[in-house]
Structures are given as structure tokens and as C-alpha cells.
Amino acid sequence: MAKRIREKTKARAEAKDTRPSAVAKYIRISPSKARVVMSLLRGKSVVEAVAILENTPKAASEPLIKLINSAAANAENSKGLTKDELIIAEIKADAGPIYKRYQPVSKGRAHSIMKRTSHLTVILDKKEEA
């Protein structure tokens, strides 16, 4: 039995993604609103993506700037790469827990309010020299 466990552990280690990344969890913004901003960034360089976010008047811009800078710092510290040679390979927004609140309305009823949260993920990669 132990042999199979060792094989599975070895297979997981070989399949592990070694690209620099960063994850921000429980961000108080709807995933659909974050995805609108993320679509502007796919395939862009880190410097260009941060410049785009600084000029985008959306609520998702601020946490995404922090997240991209964090991923770039991870790349600099662990892989020895600079910001200039990094691109955004993958960026995604997954749904986090939903805070449920209620708004009282007439005749003793209540309407539900869903306060959505997101788990944001950025994976960077080295630029391909053409």
C-alpha cells in the first residue's frame, strides 16, 4: 500500500506548476465584476498590466494591482526574475463564500442580498524571446 502512496506523491511533485504565482482570498468583490477587468490583462507584461489597472476606474483594480505586484515579488525572490521579463500567463477569479443579508420590505417580508466574495489568482511566466 505504501508503494502506491509514494508513486502518487511523486506524480504530484512532477505535475506541480513551478511558475511564480499569487492568490488573494476572500476579496469583497463579485467574481463577475473582477473578470471584466481581468480580461484586459491576459497576455500583457506585468508593467503594462499595472499601468492599465492604474487607469481603470473599476473597484477590482486596486486588489488586482496588489496581487500582480505580489506575484512579481514572488518571482523576483524565488526565481530571480525581474518585472520587465514577466507576463501574465493565467489570471482568474473564482467564487468565494457568499455573505447573506436581508433587506426588510413592506408587509413584513424580506428580500435577500447576496454579498459575493472572490478568490483571485495570478500566474506569471517568463516572456518568450522572439
C-alpha positions in Angstrom: 0.0 0.0 0.0 2.8 2.5 0.9 4.3 2.0 -2.6 1.2 3.4 -4.3 1.2 6.4 -2.0 4.8 7.1 -2.8 4.0 6.8 -6.5 1.1 9.2 -6.2 3.3 11.7 -4.3 6.0 11.5 -6.9 3.5 12.1 -9.7 2.0 15.1 -7.9 5.5 16.6 -7.5 6.3 16.2 -11.2 3.0 17.7 -12.3 3.3 20.7 -9.9 3.3 24.1 -11.6 6.5 25.9 -10.8 5.6 29.3 -12.3 5.5 32.2 -9.9 2.0 33.0 -8.7 -0.1 34.8 -6.0 -3.5 34.2 -4.6 -5.8 36.7 -2.8 -8.7 35.1 -1.0 -12.0 36.4 0.4 -11.8 39.7 -1.6 -15.1 41.6 -1.2 -16.0 42.0 -4.9 -18.2 39.9 -7.2 -16.2 37.4 -9.4 -18.1 38.6 -12.5 -17.0 42.2 -11.9 -13.4 41.1 -11.3 -13.4 39.0 -14.6 -14.4 42.1 -16.6 -11.1 43.8 -15.5 -9.1 40.6 -15.8 -10.0 40.2 -19.4 -7.9 43.4 -20.1 -4.8 41.9 -18.6 -4.4 38.4 -20.1 -1.1 38.0 -22.0 0.2 41.5 -21.1 3.5 42.2 -19.4 3.5 43.0 -15.7 4.5 46.6 -16.1 1.8 47.1 -18.8 -0.9 45.4 -16.7 -0.2 47.6 -13.7 -0.3 50.7 -15.9 -3.7 49.6 -17.3 -5.1 48.9 -13.8 -3.9 52.3 -12.5 -6.0 54.0 -15.3 -9.1 51.7 -15.0 -11.9 53.2 -12.8 -13.2 49.8 -11.5 -13.3 48.6 -7.9 -11.4 45.4 -8.9 -8.3 47.4 -10.0 -6.9 48.0 -6.5 -6.8 44.4 -5.3 -5.5 43.3 -8.7 -2.6 45.8 -8.6 -1.6 44.4 -5.2 -2.0 40.8 -6.4 0.2 41.3 -9.5 2.8 43.2 -7.6 2.9 40.3 -5.0 3.3 37.7 -7.8 6.1 39.8 -9.3 7.8 40.0 -5.9 7.5 36.2 -5.6 9.1 35.8 -9.0 12.0 38.2 -8.0 12.7 36.5 -4.7 12.2 32.8 -5.6 13.1 32.6 -9.3 15.5 35.6 -9.7 13.4 37.2 -12.5 12.8 40.9 -13.0 9.4 42.6 -13.5 10.4 43.6 -17.1 10.7 39.9 -18.3 7.3 38.7 -16.8 4.0 38.3 -18.5 0.6 37.3 -17.1 0.1 33.7 -18.2 -3.1 33.0 -16.3 -5.4 35.1 -14.3 -8.8 34.0 -12.8 -11.5 34.9 -10.3 -13.2 32.0 -8.5 -16.2 32.4 -6.3 -15.7 32.6 -2.5 -18.2 32.4 0.2 -21.4 34.5 -0.1 -22.5 36.6 2.8 -26.3 36.6 3.0 -28.0 39.7 4.2 -31.7 40.7 4.2 -33.5 44.0 3.4 -36.8 44.4 5.1 -39.6 45.4 2.7 -43.4 46.1 3.1 -45.9 43.7 4.7 -43.2 42.1 6.9 -41.4 40.5 4.1 -37.6 40.5 3.3 -35.6 40.5 0.2 -32.2 38.7 0.2 -29.0 40.4 -0.6 -26.0 38.3 -1.6 -22.7 39.9 -0.8 -20.3 37.9 -3.0 -16.6 37.3 -2.4 -13.8 36.2 -4.8 -10.6 34.2 -4.7 -8.3 35.9 -7.2 -5.3 34.0 -8.8 -2.4 35.3 -10.9 0.2 33.0 -12.6 3.1 34.7 -14.2 5.6 33.4 -16.8 8.8 34.5 -18.4 8.5 36.3 -21.8 9.3 34.3 -24.8 12.1 35.9 -26.8 11.1 36.3 -30.5 
